[in-house]
Amino acid sequence: MGYDQLFKTILEGLFRDFLELFFPEAAARLDFQTLRFVDKEVFANVPEGTVREADVIAKLQTREGKPELVLVHIEVQTEPESDFPRRMFEYYSVLRLHYGIPVFPVVVYLRHGPSSRVAEYRESLFEQELLLFRYHTLALARLPAEEYVETSPLGAALAALMAASRNRARLRLSMLERVVGSELDEVLKYLLVNVIETFFELSGEDAEEYRRLVSGKEYRAVQEVELTWADRLMEKGREEGREKGREEGREEGREEGREVGVLEGKREALRRQLAVKFGELSHETKARVEAMSSTDLDRVLDRVVTATTLDELELGD
């Protein structure tokens, strides 16, 4: 699952949580009992020959006075692009004309993003302004991670993309603990853990402190999640190997692709499990893992759960 699809799936699964957390005034005016997601709209740019698909579009009623249908349109952007304000206006225009109801447009920036929570698109002709379109923005990187990690499981996961000013090891542990200990279903938990694992990596002293902290018995659930994550990385390696084999289109290519994918998946799983149990690995240990055969990797993976030191695995620093 790519980053765009990951965040789209999270936003649909936790749509109400997202609006209540970041746009509480708008959320207070919406009746989430009437929420339904509409089919993705496809936007064709005829001159450029490109086709785009809107990320998340929801239709629901207002709560105040006579109920009124509105659309909430959310786009996920990695970082700002010069032509994006125009694209948001195009999205808005098509949605407004097609559905004939008001639209609440939002852009979520995963990296960077404007400081203002409202952005604009303007068009002028002959020194006269003909058009002013405004839409809401959310630049995650400009928000304080420490404030959001305690708000909700969604806030804790998205804190991985926010600005962190305190101890990063403890902050990461707080993120995972908040998600793992929540009452969300397992699919949503996995997606939120995916965000943290992907966007909040630790290194050096931070990684060492994190491994020391997470080794405590009270964090057993977090430990299990990280070991499960390593297992899924190994399965991902197998799948990538199968895909590579399919692209080759020959039996030899398929076999080679599977073997390469499985081998790299085992190495990644072992590196992560060793780090969970023993802290940040030395360059020597990483090199030894890289040089191991598939058989040796299987042997060590079977023993790593019960081992108490690296020496027991014959991988000493």
C-alpha positions as CSV (number, residue, x, y, z in Angstrom):
1,M,0.0,0.0,0.0
2,G,1.5,3.4,-1.1
3,Y,1.6,6.4,1.2
4,D,-1.3,8.1,-0.6
5,Q,-3.6,5.1,-0.3
6,L,-2.5,4.5,3.3
7,F,-3.7,8.0,4.4
8,K,-6.9,7.8,2.3
9,T,-7.8,4.6,4.0
10,I,-7.1,6.0,7.4
11,L,-9.1,9.2,6.7
12,E,-12.2,7.2,5.6
13,G,-11.9,4.8,8.5
14,L,-11.5,7.6,11.0
15,F,-13.3,10.4,9.2
16,R,-15.2,11.8,12.2
17,D,-12.1,11.6,14.4
18,F,-10.1,13.5,11.9
19,L,-12.6,16.4,11.6
20,E,-13.2,16.6,15.3
21,L,-9.5,16.7,16.0
22,F,-8.4,19.2,13.4
23,F,-11.6,21.1,12.4
24,P,-13.8,20.9,15.5
25,E,-16.0,23.9,14.6
26,A,-17.0,22.3,11.3
27,A,-17.4,18.9,12.9
28,A,-19.8,20.3,15.4
29,R,-22.2,21.3,12.6
30,L,-22.2,18.0,10.9
31,D,-24.5,15.0,11.5
32,F,-22.1,12.0,11.3
33,Q,-25.1,9.6,11.5
34,T,-25.8,10.6,7.8
35,L,-22.2,10.1,6.6
36,R,-21.6,8.2,3.5
37,F,-18.7,8.2,1.1
38,V,-19.4,8.8,-2.6
39,D,-17.7,7.2,-5.5
40,K,-14.3,8.7,-6.4
41,E,-14.6,11.5,-8.9
42,V,-12.3,11.4,-11.8
43,F,-11.0,14.8,-13.1
44,A,-9.7,14.8,-16.7
45,N,-7.3,17.6,-17.8
46,V,-8.0,17.5,-21.5
47,P,-5.1,19.8,-22.7
48,E,-2.5,18.0,-20.6
49,G,-4.0,14.6,-21.2
50,T,-3.9,13.7,-17.5
51,V,-6.5,12.1,-15.3
52,R,-6.7,12.6,-11.5
53,E,-8.9,11.1,-8.9
54,A,-10.1,12.9,-5.8
55,D,-8.9,11.4,-2.5
56,V,-11.8,11.4,0.0
57,I,-15.3,12.7,-0.7
58,A,-18.0,12.4,1.9
59,K,-21.6,13.5,1.9
60,L,-23.5,14.3,5.1
61,Q,-26.1,16.5,6.5
62,T,-25.8,19.6,8.7
63,R,-27.1,19.6,12.3
64,E,-28.3,23.2,12.7
65,G,-31.7,24.4,11.6
66,K,-33.1,22.6,8.5
67,P,-30.7,19.8,7.5
68,E,-28.7,20.6,4.5
69,L,-26.5,18.2,2.5
70,V,-22.8,19.2,2.1
71,L,-19.7,17.6,0.8
72,V,-16.4,17.3,2.6
73,H,-13.5,16.9,0.2
74,I,-10.1,16.0,1.5
75,E,-6.9,15.8,-0.6
76,V,-3.6,14.3,0.7
77,Q,-0.5,16.0,-0.5
78,T,3.1,15.1,0.3
79,E,4.2,18.7,0.0
80,P,3.1,22.0,-1.6
81,E,3.2,22.3,-5.4
82,S,2.9,25.5,-7.4
83,D,-0.1,24.5,-9.4
84,F,-2.0,22.9,-6.5
85,P,-4.3,25.8,-5.6
86,R,-5.6,25.8,-9.2
87,R,-6.2,22.0,-9.0
88,M,-8.1,22.5,-5.8
89,F,-10.3,25.0,-7.5
90,E,-10.9,22.6,-10.4
91,Y,-11.9,19.9,-7.9
92,Y,-14.3,22.3,-6.1
93,S,-15.9,23.5,-9.4
94,V,-16.6,20.0,-10.7
95,L,-17.9,18.8,-7.3
96,R,-20.1,21.9,-6.9
97,L,-21.6,21.6,-10.4
98,H,-22.1,17.9,-10.3
99,Y,-23.7,17.6,-6.8
100,G,-25.2,21.1,-6.6
101,I,-24.4,21.3,-2.8
102,P,-21.8,23.3,-0.8
103,V,-18.3,21.8,-0.5
104,F,-15.9,22.0,2.5
105,P,-12.4,21.5,0.9
106,V,-9.4,20.4,2.9
107,V,-5.8,19.7,2.0
108,V,-3.6,17.6,4.3
109,Y,0.2,18.1,3.8
110,L,2.4,15.3,5.0
111,R,5.6,17.3,4.6
112,H,6.1,21.1,4.9
113,G,3.0,23.0,4.1
114,P,1.8,26.6,4.6
115,S,1.6,28.2,8.1
116,S,-1.9,29.6,7.4
117,R,-4.8,27.3,7.9
118,V,-6.6,28.8,4.9
119,A,-5.1,29.0,1.4
120,E,-6.3,30.9,-1.7
121,Y,-6.6,30.7,-5.4
122,R,-7.1,33.9,-7.4
123,E,-7.8,34.8,-11.0
124,S,-7.5,38.3,-12.4
125,L,-8.0,40.0,-15.8
126,F,-7.2,43.5,-16.8
127,E,-6.0,44.3,-13.3
128,Q,-9.4,43.2,-11.9
129,E,-9.8,40.3,-9.6
130,L,-12.4,38.0,-11.1
131,L,-12.2,35.0,-8.7
132,L,-11.2,34.3,-5.1
133,F,-11.4,30.7,-3.9
134,R,-10.4,29.6,-0.4
135,Y,-9.8,26.2,1.0
136,H,-8.6,24.8,4.3
137,T,-5.1,23.4,4.9
138,L,-3.5,21.2,7.5
139,A,0.3,21.1,7.5
140,L,1.1,18.3,9.9
141,A,4.8,19.2,10.1
142,R,3.9,22.5,11.7
143,L,1.9,21.0,14.6
144,P,3.4,20.1,18.0
145,A,3.6,16.3,18.3
146,E,3.6,16.3,22.1
147,E,0.1,17.9,22.2
148,Y,-1.5,15.5,19.8
149,V,-0.1,12.2,21.0
150,E,-2.4,12.3,23.9
151,T,-5.6,13.3,22.0
152,S,-6.6,10.1,20.3
153,P,-5.2,7.1,18.5
154,L,-5.4,9.0,15.2
155,G,-3.6,12.0,16.8
156,A,-0.9,9.8,18.2
157,A,-0.2,8.2,14.8
158,L,-0.2,11.5,12.9
159,A,2.1,12.9,15.6
160,A,4.8,10.9,13.7
161,L,4.7,13.6,11.0
162,M,4.6,16.5,13.4
163,A,7.4,18.6,15.0
164,A,8.9,16.8,18.0
165,S,10.7,18.9,20.7
166,R,11.0,16.5,23.6
167,N,12.6,13.1,24.1
168,R,12.0,11.2,20.8
169,A,12.3,7.8,22.3
170,R,9.6,8.4,24.9
171,L,7.5,10.1,22.3
172,R,7.6,7.1,20.0
173,L,6.7,4.8,22.8
174,S,3.7,7.0,23.7
175,M,2.5,7.0,20.1
176,L,2.6,3.2,19.9
177,E,1.2,2.7,23.3
178,R,-1.8,5.0,22.5
179,V,-2.6,3.2,19.3
180,V,-2.0,-0.4,20.5
181,G,-4.0,0.2,23.7
182,S,-7.0,1.7,21.8
183,E,-10.3,0.0,21.1
184,L,-9.9,0.4,17.3
185,D,-10.3,-2.7,15.1
186,E,-7.1,-4.5,14.2
187,V,-7.0,-3.2,10.6
188,L,-7.1,0.4,11.7
189,K,-4.5,-0.3,14.4
190,Y,-2.2,-1.8,11.8
191,L,-2.6,1.2,9.5
192,L,-1.8,3.7,12.3
193,V,1.2,1.6,13.4
194,N,2.3,1.7,9.8
195,V,2.4,5.5,9.9
196,I,4.5,5.5,13.1
197,E,6.9,2.8,11.9
198,T,7.3,4.6,8.6
199,F,7.6,8.2,9.5
200,F,9.1,8.2,13.1
201,E,12.3,6.2,12.9
202,L,14.9,6.5,15.6
203,S,18.7,6.3,15.4
204,G,21.7,6.6,17.6
205,E,21.1,7.3,21.3
206,D,17.4,7.8,20.7
207,A,17.1,4.2,19.3
208,E,19.1,2.8,22.2
209,E,16.9,4.6,24.8
210,Y,13.8,3.4,23.1
211,R,14.8,-0.2,23.1
212,R,15.6,0.2,26.8
213,L,12.2,1.7,27.6
214,V,10.2,-0.7,25.5
215,S,11.8,-3.7,27.1
216,G,9.8,-3.2,30.2
217,K,7.1,-5.8,31.0
218,E,4.4,-3.1,31.0
219,Y,5.0,-2.6,27.3
220,R,4.6,-6.2,26.2
221,A,1.8,-5.3,23.8
222,V,4.0,-2.8,22.0
223,Q,6.8,-5.4,21.8
224,E,4.4,-7.9,20.2
225,V,3.3,-5.3,17.7
226,E,6.8,-4.5,16.6
227,L,7.7,-8.2,16.2
228,T,4.5,-8.7,14.2
229,W,5.6,-5.7,12.1
230,A,8.9,-7.5,11.4
231,D,7.0,-10.6,10.3
232,R,4.9,-8.6,7.9
233,L,8.0,-7.0,6.4
234,M,9.3,-10.5,5.7
235,E,6.0,-11.4,4.0
236,K,6.3,-8.2,2.0
237,G,9.7,-9.3,0.8
238,R,8.2,-12.6,-0.3
239,E,5.5,-10.8,-2.3
240,E,8.0,-8.4,-3.9
241,G,10.0,-11.4,-4.9
242,R,6.9,-13.0,-6.5
243,E,6.1,-9.8,-8.3
244,K,9.6,-9.5,-9.6
245,G,9.3,-13.0,-10.9
246,R,6.0,-12.3,-12.6
247,E,7.6,-9.3,-14.4
248,E,10.4,-11.4,-15.6
249,G,7.9,-13.7,-17.2
250,R,10.2,-16.8,-17.2
251,E,10.5,-19.6,-14.8
252,E,14.1,-18.7,-14.0
253,G,13.1,-15.1,-13.4
254,R,10.2,-16.1,-11.1
255,E,12.4,-18.4,-9.0
256,E,15.2,-15.9,-8.7
257,G,12.7,-13.1,-7.8
258,R,11.1,-15.2,-5.1
259,E,14.5,-16.2,-3.6
260,V,15.8,-12.6,-3.6
261,G,12.6,-11.3,-2.0
262,V,12.4,-14.0,0.6
263,L,16.0,-13.6,1.5
264,E,15.8,-9.8,2.0
265,G,12.6,-10.2,3.9
266,K,14.3,-12.6,6.3
267,R,17.2,-10.2,6.8
268,E,14.9,-7.3,7.5
269,A,12.9,-9.3,9.9
270,L,16.0,-10.5,11.8
271,R,17.5,-7.0,12.0
272,R,14.2,-5.6,13.4
273,Q,13.8,-8.4,15.9
274,L,17.4,-8.1,17.1
275,A,17.0,-4.4,17.5
276,V,13.7,-4.9,19.5
277,K,15.5,-7.3,21.9
278,F,19.1,-5.9,22.1
279,G,18.9,-2.3,21.1
280,E,20.6,-0.6,18.1
281,L,22.9,-3.0,16.2
282,S,26.5,-2.4,15.5
283,H,27.8,-2.2,12.0
284,E,29.5,-5.5,12.5
285,T,26.3,-7.2,13.5
286,K,24.4,-5.7,10.6
287,A,27.2,-6.9,8.2
288,R,27.0,-10.4,9.6
289,V,23.2,-10.5,9.1
290,E,23.7,-9.2,5.5
291,A,26.2,-12.1,4.8
292,M,24.0,-14.9,6.2
293,S,22.5,-17.5,4.0
294,S,18.7,-18.3,4.0
295,T,19.4,-21.4,6.2
296,D,21.4,-19.5,8.7
297,L,18.7,-16.8,8.8
298,D,16.0,-19.4,9.6
299,R,18.2,-20.8,12.4
300,V,18.7,-17.5,14.1
301,L,15.0,-16.3,13.6
302,D,13.9,-19.5,15.4
303,R,16.2,-18.8,18.3
304,V,15.9,-15.0,18.7
305,V,12.7,-15.0,20.7
306,T,14.3,-17.1,23.5
307,A,17.8,-15.7,23.3
308,T,18.9,-13.4,26.1
309,T,22.2,-12.1,24.5
310,L,23.6,-11.7,21.1
311,D,26.4,-14.1,22.0
312,E,23.8,-16.9,22.2
313,L,23.1,-16.3,18.5
314,E,26.7,-16.2,17.6
315,L,26.4,-12.7,16.4
316,G,28.3,-10.9,19.1
317,D,29.5,-7.3,18.6
